[in-house]
Amino acid sequence: MLPDLAPSATGLPGLELTELTGLALQFLFAMLRVGAFVVSAPLFAARFVSLPVRIIIAVALTVPLMGNVPLPDPETLASLTSVPVALREIAIGLAAGMVLQILFAAAVMAGDRIANTAGLGLAAQVDPATGSQSPVIGQFFMLFLLSVFVTQDGHLAAIRLILDSYRLVPIGAPIEGTALTGAGLSATGEMFRDAAQIMMPVVSVLLLLNLVIGVITRSAPTLNIFAFGFPLTMSVTLLLLFLSTATLGEALAERVARALQHLMTMMDGLPDG
């Protein structure tokens, strides 16, 4: 007699379609905050990082969250009440990324002012990070800052802060909106201050050099300022940048630490009550 080959009632466990849809919806909402951060944060939002790579990064960072952070039930997420929740999650991620972008923009601003003071403002090319035209010195400062950011594991610390924010502010929990706007305004003010501190040593020397060139051309009118003034200014600028590379690296490392501290302060101020 042949054995019964019919499948038994106690077969392999499986997921119902509704359960699978609910898990996918929870995964999507868990990925909103991380995805918004990846889209707007320095290094991750650069043009040389393609969109599929960003999506893969967001998905890879969301997988550990499933089962480790509290998530709303699928019925709540499937209703219209989830729209404010989604907007809130996107706002948190975008604000975190933009705070770092604003603080990192101090390096580009300082490089642009040095280039304009040295007469190198026209020496511009396409920025690989933003895709826009900007002076070469500003691009050098930004790439230098990104290198310091990566070598000091700043990108890992930023990701850690974003992942920890799910425990501090669970999905669906109310947030303090003034913490986001206050962090942006504070980062903007700090950006201008940091840019002035970075560019001031080089710009001060170039200002004194321009005064000396002005006195020389006034004393000897026959000298052509375009013949020796611009080459001298550019040479001194390159020499100053070379001599201040080590100091600049320490200053940028300090800016990275302060940017992460600023991000941590913003996250600590998000919980509402």
C-alpha positions in Angstrom: 0.0 0.0 0.0 1.4 3.4 -1.0 2.0 6.0 1.7 -0.3 9.0 1.8 1.6 11.9 0.1 -1.0 14.5 0.8 0.3 17.5 2.8 -0.6 17.4 6.4 -2.5 20.2 8.2 0.6 21.0 10.3 2.9 22.0 7.4 5.6 24.7 7.3 4.6 28.0 9.0 3.8 30.9 6.7 2.5 34.4 6.7 -0.9 35.5 5.7 -1.1 38.2 3.0 -2.5 40.7 5.5 0.4 40.0 7.9 2.9 40.4 5.2 1.3 43.7 4.1 1.4 44.9 7.7 5.1 44.1 8.1 5.9 45.9 4.8 3.9 48.9 6.0 5.7 49.0 9.3 9.1 48.6 7.5 8.2 51.5 5.2 7.3 53.8 8.1 10.5 52.8 10.0 12.5 53.7 6.9 11.1 57.2 6.5 13.3 58.8 9.1 16.5 57.0 8.1 15.7 57.5 4.4 15.2 61.2 4.8 18.5 61.5 6.7 20.4 59.6 4.0 18.9 61.8 1.3 19.9 65.1 3.1 23.0 64.3 5.2 26.6 65.1 4.1 28.5 62.4 2.2 25.3 60.3 1.7 23.5 63.1 -0.2 26.5 63.7 -2.6 25.9 63.4 -6.3 28.5 60.7 -6.6 26.4 58.5 -4.4 23.7 57.2 -6.7 20.0 56.9 -5.8 20.0 53.0 -5.7 23.0 53.1 -3.3 21.1 55.5 -1.0 18.0 53.2 -1.1 20.2 50.2 -0.2 21.8 52.1 2.7 18.4 53.1 4.0 17.0 49.6 3.7 20.1 48.1 5.4 19.9 50.6 8.3 16.1 49.9 8.7 16.4 46.1 9.0 18.0 46.1 12.5 15.1 48.4 13.7 12.5 45.8 13.0 11.7 44.0 16.3 14.0 46.3 18.3 12.0 49.5 18.4 8.3 50.0 19.2 6.3 50.3 16.0 2.6 51.3 15.6 0.3 48.5 14.6 -0.5 48.1 10.9 -4.1 49.1 11.3 -3.1 52.5 12.6 -0.6 53.0 9.8 -3.1 52.1 7.2 -5.5 54.9 8.3 -5.4 58.6 7.5 -4.1 59.3 10.9 -0.7 58.0 9.7 -0.2 61.0 7.4 1.0 63.3 10.2 3.1 60.5 11.5 4.8 60.1 8.1 5.4 63.8 7.8 6.8 64.0 11.3 9.3 61.1 10.5 10.4 62.8 7.3 10.8 66.1 9.1 13.1 64.6 11.8 15.3 62.9 9.2 15.5 65.9 7.0 16.2 68.2 9.9 19.0 66.0 11.1 20.7 65.9 7.7 20.2 69.6 7.0 21.8 70.5 10.4 24.9 68.7 9.4 24.8 70.2 5.9 24.5 73.7 7.3 27.4 73.2 9.7 29.6 71.6 7.0 28.8 74.5 4.6 31.1 76.7 6.8 34.2 75.0 5.1 32.8 75.8 1.6 32.0 79.4 2.6 35.5 79.9 4.1 37.1 78.5 0.9 35.0 80.7 -1.3 36.0 83.9 0.6 39.7 82.9 0.5 39.5 82.3 -3.3 37.7 85.6 -3.9 40.3 87.5 -1.8 43.2 85.8 -3.6 41.7 86.4 -7.0 41.0 82.8 -7.6 37.2 83.2 -7.7 37.2 82.5 -11.4 39.0 79.2 -10.9 35.8 77.2 -10.6 34.8 73.8 -11.6 31.8 71.4 -11.1 31.6 70.3 -7.4 31.3 66.5 -7.3 29.2 66.7 -4.2 26.6 69.2 -5.3 27.0 69.4 -9.0 27.2 73.2 -9.1 30.1 75.5 -10.0 32.2 76.6 -7.1 35.7 77.8 -6.5 38.4 75.1 -6.3 39.5 76.1 -2.8 36.0 75.7 -1.5 35.8 72.3 -3.0 39.2 71.4 -1.5 38.0 72.5 2.0 34.7 70.5 1.6 36.5 67.3 0.5 39.0 67.8 3.3 36.1 68.1 5.7 34.4 64.9 4.4 37.7 63.1 4.6 38.1 64.1 8.3 34.4 63.2 8.8 34.9 59.7 7.5 38.3 59.0 9.1 37.0 59.9 12.5 34.0 57.7 12.0 31.7 60.7 12.1 29.3 59.1 9.6 29.0 56.1 11.9 28.3 58.3 14.9 25.7 60.3 12.9 24.0 57.0 11.9 24.1 55.8 15.6 22.4 59.0 16.7 19.6 58.5 14.1 19.1 54.9 15.1 19.0 55.9 18.8 16.4 58.5 18.1 13.9 55.8 17.5 14.1 54.9 21.2 14.1 58.5 22.3 11.2 59.5 19.9 9.3 56.4 18.8 7.3 56.4 15.6 4.1 58.2 16.2 5.2 60.0 19.3 4.7 63.8 19.5 7.8 65.9 19.1 8.7 69.5 20.1 8.6 71.4 16.7 10.7 74.3 18.1 13.6 71.9 18.5 13.9 71.4 14.8 13.6 75.1 13.9 15.8 76.1 16.8 18.5 73.6 15.7 18.4 75.0 12.2 18.7 78.6 13.3 21.5 77.8 15.8 23.4 75.8 13.1 23.1 78.8 10.7 24.6 81.2 13.1 27.4 78.8 14.0 28.1 78.2 10.3 28.9 81.9 9.8 31.1 82.0 12.9 33.0 78.9 11.9 33.5 80.2 8.4 35.0 83.4 9.8 37.3 81.5 12.1 38.6 79.2 9.4 39.2 81.9 6.8 40.5 84.7 9.0 44.2 83.6 9.2 44.6 83.4 5.5 42.4 86.4 4.7 44.3 88.6 7.2 47.6 87.8 5.6 46.2 88.4 2.2 44.8 91.8 3.3 48.2 92.9 4.6 49.8 91.7 1.3 47.3 93.7 -0.7 48.2 96.8 1.4 51.9 96.2 0.7 51.2 95.8 -3.0 49.2 99.0 -3.0 52.0 100.9 -1.3 54.6 99.5 -3.8 52.4 100.5 -6.8 51.9 103.9 -5.3 55.6 104.4 -4.8 56.5 103.1 -8.2 53.7 103.9 -10.7 55.6 102.3 -13.5 55.1 98.9 -12.0 52.1 97.0 -13.5 49.9 95.5 -10.7 48.7 92.8 -13.0 52.3 91.8 -13.8 53.4 91.0 -10.3 50.4 91.6 -8.0 48.2 88.7 -8.9 51.0 86.1 -9.3 52.3 87.2 -5.9 48.9 87.0 -4.2 48.1 83.6 -5.6 51.6 82.2 -4.7 51.3 83.4 -1.2 47.8 82.0 -0.9 48.9 78.5 -2.0 51.9 78.7 0.4 49.6 79.7 3.3 47.2 76.8 2.5 50.2 74.4 2.4 51.6 75.6 5.7 48.2 75.6 7.4 47.1 72.2 6.3 47.8 70.5 9.7 46.1 73.3 11.6 43.2 73.2 9.2 42.8 69.5 9.7 42.6 70.0 13.5 40.1 72.8 13.1 37.9 70.7 10.8 38.0 67.8 13.2 36.8 70.1 15.9 34.0 71.2 13.6 32.9 67.6 13.0 32.8 66.9 16.7 30.7 70.1 17.3 28.4 69.2 14.5 27.7 65.8 16.0 27.2 67.4 19.4 24.8 69.8 17.8 22.9 66.9 16.3 22.8 65.1 19.7 21.4 68.3 21.3 18.6 68.5 18.7 17.7 64.8 19.3 17.6 65.3 23.0 15.2 68.2 22.6 12.7 66.4 20.4 10.6 64.5 22.9 7.4 66.5 23.8 6.8 66.0 27.4 
